[in-house]
Amino acid sequence: MLTTYILLVYFATIGGTIYLFDYRVDQVVDNPFVIIISFVIAFVVALIAAIIWLEVTYLLIAKRYPTTSKVKHFFGKAIVQVPLHLFRVKATVIGKENLPKDPGFLIYANHTSELDISALMCTLPEYPVAFLAKQEVRSYLSIGRWAESIGCVMLNRESARQGSEAVSKVVERVQHGSTMVIFPEGGVNREIGVLRKFRSGAFKVALESKVPIVPITIVKEPRYYKKKWPMKKHLDLVIHPPIPYEQYKELSSRQVGLLVREVIENTL
């Protein structure tokens, strides 16, 4: 939806600029300067149009509907689809039948790129997916406000107190029906087929929320980072069977992390 809107604005601006400043002059499209500048103008206009769309939908939808609203998450997914389309990334889901019917559960996944969030949200449209994200996301203007409105929790890694508050918020979100995603590596890892050390603190959320854990392995094709735009890239989201709370309730957060890591790593 948003991608289509941006493309329509972009190409309409190119066509309008060329028509007004080149074709109308002599009924021929032959001015290279106008053609080049039309692409620049179109980019700026499309960017402004996208920001307006984000602000208007935030005011009309994000601020008015509850966190787990299907309407709100429909528009949220329309936003995160844009980078997938822009960078020509196709995500395939494997094992979708393993997802619990009740959306109140935790997803732990390896973190391979900034597009993991888009891929997870867009391939799980039936679930109100939100994330434990770094606090810098809050400063991304319209995107930051939208992220918080759909239930994302911002984490300040430099503050133990704020970290504890973030854990409590994630627990609350899950218990109120959000599907929360946590990347236990603590950051993006671009080494294909390799997992970084998991942060054991990420699994305190599971022990406190007492909900099923769904491990997901994000598998990039071997040449993923070598392919340059506009070549299409591909990734798989491998959804593993859920780990019920009864299976890990007696474990420490570190042990839960090792359990989840083993499941994720076996598919890399």
C-alpha positions as CSV (number, residue, x, y, z in Angstrom):
1,M,0.0,0.0,0.0
2,L,2.6,2.6,1.1
3,T,5.0,1.3,-1.5
4,T,2.4,1.7,-4.3
5,Y,1.6,5.2,-3.1
6,I,5.2,6.3,-3.1
7,L,5.8,4.9,-6.5
8,L,2.7,6.6,-7.9
9,V,3.9,9.9,-6.5
10,Y,7.4,9.4,-7.7
11,F,6.6,8.5,-11.3
12,A,3.8,11.1,-11.5
13,T,6.2,13.8,-10.4
14,I,8.8,12.7,-13.1
15,G,6.2,12.7,-15.8
16,G,4.7,16.0,-14.7
17,T,8.1,17.7,-14.5
18,I,9.2,16.5,-17.9
19,Y,5.8,17.5,-19.4
20,L,5.8,21.0,-18.0
21,F,9.4,22.0,-18.6
22,D,10.4,20.0,-21.6
23,Y,7.5,18.5,-23.7
24,R,5.3,21.6,-23.6
25,V,8.1,23.8,-24.9
26,D,8.5,22.0,-28.3
27,Q,6.4,18.9,-28.1
28,V,9.5,16.8,-27.9
29,V,11.3,15.2,-24.9
30,D,14.9,16.1,-25.6
31,N,16.2,18.2,-22.7
32,P,18.6,16.0,-20.6
33,F,18.9,18.5,-17.9
34,V,15.1,18.5,-17.3
35,I,15.0,14.7,-17.4
36,I,17.8,14.4,-14.8
37,I,16.4,17.1,-12.5
38,S,13.0,15.5,-12.7
39,F,14.3,12.4,-11.0
40,V,15.8,14.5,-8.2
41,I,12.6,16.5,-7.7
42,A,10.6,13.2,-7.8
43,F,12.7,11.7,-5.1
44,V,12.2,14.8,-2.8
45,V,8.5,14.9,-3.5
46,A,8.1,11.2,-2.8
47,L,10.0,11.5,0.4
48,I,7.8,14.3,1.6
49,A,4.7,12.4,0.5
50,A,5.8,9.4,2.5
51,I,6.4,11.5,5.6
52,I,3.0,13.1,5.3
53,W,1.4,9.6,4.9
54,L,3.2,8.4,8.1
55,E,2.1,11.5,10.1
56,V,-1.5,11.4,8.9
57,T,-1.9,7.7,9.5
58,Y,-0.2,8.0,12.9
59,L,-2.7,10.7,14.0
60,L,-5.8,9.0,12.6
61,I,-4.9,5.4,13.4
62,A,-1.8,4.8,15.6
63,K,-2.9,7.2,18.3
64,R,-6.5,6.1,18.4
65,Y,-6.4,2.3,18.3
66,P,-5.2,-0.1,21.0
67,T,-1.7,-1.7,20.8
68,T,-2.8,-5.0,19.4
69,S,-5.4,-3.6,17.0
70,K,-5.5,-5.4,13.6
71,V,-6.1,-2.1,11.8
72,K,-3.0,-0.5,13.4
73,H,-0.8,-3.5,12.7
74,F,-2.1,-3.6,9.1
75,F,-0.8,-0.1,8.5
76,G,2.4,-0.8,10.5
77,K,3.2,-3.8,8.2
78,A,2.5,-1.5,5.2
79,I,5.3,0.8,6.4
80,V,7.9,-1.9,7.0
81,Q,7.1,-3.5,3.6
82,V,8.7,-0.5,1.9
83,P,12.4,-1.4,2.6
84,L,11.8,-5.0,1.5
85,H,10.4,-3.8,-1.8
86,L,13.1,-1.1,-2.1
87,F,16.0,-3.6,-1.5
88,R,14.3,-6.4,-3.4
89,V,14.3,-8.9,-0.5
90,K,12.0,-11.9,-0.6
91,A,11.3,-13.7,2.6
92,T,9.9,-17.3,2.7
93,V,8.4,-18.8,5.8
94,I,9.0,-22.4,6.7
95,G,7.1,-24.1,9.5
96,K,4.3,-21.5,10.0
97,E,2.1,-24.3,11.3
98,N,4.3,-24.3,14.5
99,L,3.1,-20.9,15.6
100,P,0.7,-20.9,18.6
101,K,-2.9,-19.8,17.9
102,D,-2.8,-17.4,20.8
103,P,-0.7,-14.4,19.9
104,G,0.7,-13.9,23.4
105,F,4.1,-15.6,23.0
106,L,7.8,-14.7,22.6
107,I,9.9,-15.0,19.5
108,Y,13.7,-15.3,19.8
109,A,15.6,-15.0,16.5
110,N,19.1,-14.5,15.3
111,H,19.7,-11.0,14.0
112,T,21.3,-10.9,10.5
113,S,20.3,-7.4,9.2
114,E,18.2,-4.3,9.7
115,L,15.6,-5.9,7.4
116,D,14.9,-8.8,9.8
117,I,12.2,-6.7,11.5
118,S,10.4,-6.0,8.2
119,A,10.6,-9.7,7.2
120,L,9.2,-10.9,10.5
121,M,6.3,-8.4,10.6
122,C,5.3,-8.9,6.9
123,T,5.4,-12.7,7.0
124,L,3.4,-13.0,10.2
125,P,0.4,-10.8,9.2
126,E,-2.1,-12.6,11.6
127,Y,-0.1,-11.6,14.7
128,P,0.4,-8.3,16.4
129,V,4.2,-8.4,16.2
130,A,6.3,-5.9,18.1
131,F,10.0,-5.8,19.1
132,L,12.4,-5.1,21.9
133,A,14.4,-2.4,20.2
134,K,17.3,-0.1,20.9
135,Q,16.3,3.3,22.3
136,E,17.7,5.1,19.2
137,V,14.6,3.9,17.3
138,R,12.6,6.4,19.3
139,S,14.5,9.2,17.5
140,Y,13.5,8.1,14.0
141,L,10.7,10.7,13.9
142,S,7.5,9.2,12.5
143,I,8.9,5.6,12.5
144,G,9.8,5.9,16.2
145,R,6.3,7.0,17.1
146,W,4.8,4.2,15.0
147,A,7.0,1.6,16.5
148,E,6.0,2.5,20.1
149,S,2.3,2.7,19.1
150,I,2.3,-1.0,17.9
151,G,3.9,-2.1,21.2
152,C,7.6,-2.0,20.6
153,V,9.6,-1.5,23.8
154,M,12.8,0.7,23.7
155,L,15.8,-0.6,25.6
156,N,18.6,1.6,27.0
157,R,21.6,-0.8,27.3
158,E,23.5,1.7,29.4
159,S,21.0,1.8,32.2
160,A,20.3,-1.2,34.4
161,R,17.2,0.5,35.8
162,Q,15.8,1.3,32.4
163,G,16.7,-2.2,31.2
164,S,14.7,-3.7,34.1
165,E,11.7,-1.4,33.2
166,A,12.0,-2.6,29.6
167,V,11.8,-6.2,30.6
168,S,8.6,-5.4,32.7
169,K,7.0,-3.7,29.7
170,V,7.7,-6.6,27.4
171,V,6.2,-9.0,29.9
172,E,3.1,-6.8,30.1
173,R,2.8,-6.6,26.3
174,V,3.0,-10.4,25.9
175,Q,0.5,-10.9,28.7
176,H,-1.9,-8.5,26.9
177,G,-1.7,-10.4,23.6
178,S,1.3,-9.0,21.7
179,T,3.7,-11.2,20.0
180,M,7.1,-9.9,21.1
181,V,10.3,-10.5,19.2
182,I,13.7,-10.4,20.9
183,F,17.1,-10.7,19.2
184,P,19.3,-12.2,22.0
185,E,22.5,-11.5,20.1
186,G,22.0,-7.9,21.1
187,G,22.8,-6.5,17.6
188,V,23.2,-7.2,13.9
189,N,25.5,-10.1,13.0
190,R,26.4,-10.2,9.3
191,E,28.4,-13.4,9.5
192,I,26.2,-15.9,7.6
193,G,25.8,-19.2,9.4
194,V,27.4,-17.9,12.7
195,L,25.7,-17.0,15.9
196,R,27.1,-14.5,18.4
197,K,27.0,-15.1,22.1
198,F,23.4,-14.8,23.5
199,R,22.8,-12.3,26.2
200,S,21.3,-14.3,29.1
201,G,19.4,-11.3,30.3
202,A,17.2,-11.5,27.2
203,F,15.6,-14.7,28.6
204,K,14.5,-13.1,31.9
205,V,11.5,-11.9,29.9
206,A,10.5,-15.5,29.1
207,L,10.9,-16.7,32.8
208,E,8.8,-13.7,34.0
209,S,6.1,-13.8,31.3
210,K,5.6,-17.6,31.6
211,V,4.6,-17.9,27.9
212,P,5.7,-20.2,25.1
213,I,9.0,-19.4,23.3
214,V,9.1,-19.7,19.5
215,P,12.6,-19.9,18.2
216,I,13.1,-18.6,14.6
217,T,16.2,-19.1,12.5
218,I,16.7,-16.4,9.9
219,V,18.7,-18.0,7.1
220,K,20.3,-15.9,4.4
221,E,21.4,-17.3,1.0
222,P,25.2,-17.6,0.8
223,R,25.6,-14.7,-1.6
224,Y,23.1,-12.4,0.2
225,Y,25.6,-9.7,1.0
226,K,27.4,-9.9,-2.3
227,K,24.4,-9.3,-4.4
228,K,24.1,-5.6,-5.4
229,W,20.9,-3.7,-6.1
230,P,18.7,-4.4,-8.1
231,M,19.5,-8.1,-7.8
232,K,16.8,-9.9,-5.8
233,K,17.9,-11.3,-2.4
234,H,16.3,-14.2,-0.6
235,L,16.0,-15.3,3.0
236,D,14.2,-18.0,4.9
237,L,12.4,-17.7,8.2
238,V,12.4,-21.1,9.8
239,I,9.8,-21.3,12.6
240,H,10.6,-24.0,15.1
241,P,8.1,-25.8,17.4
242,P,7.3,-23.7,20.5
243,I,9.0,-24.4,23.8
244,P,6.2,-24.4,26.4
245,Y,6.8,-22.7,29.8
246,E,6.6,-26.0,31.6
247,Q,9.7,-27.2,29.7
248,Y,11.9,-24.3,30.8
249,K,10.4,-23.0,34.0
250,E,13.0,-24.7,36.2
251,L,15.9,-23.4,34.2
252,S,18.0,-20.3,34.8
253,S,18.0,-17.5,32.2
254,R,21.4,-18.7,30.9
255,Q,20.1,-22.3,30.5
256,V,17.1,-21.1,28.7
257,G,19.4,-19.2,26.4
258,L,21.5,-22.2,25.7
259,L,18.3,-24.2,24.9
260,V,17.0,-21.6,22.4
261,R,20.5,-21.2,20.9
262,E,20.8,-24.9,20.1
263,V,17.5,-24.9,18.3
264,I,18.3,-21.8,16.2
265,E,21.8,-22.9,15.5
266,N,20.9,-26.3,14.2
267,T,19.2,-24.8,11.1
268,L,22.0,-22.4,10.2
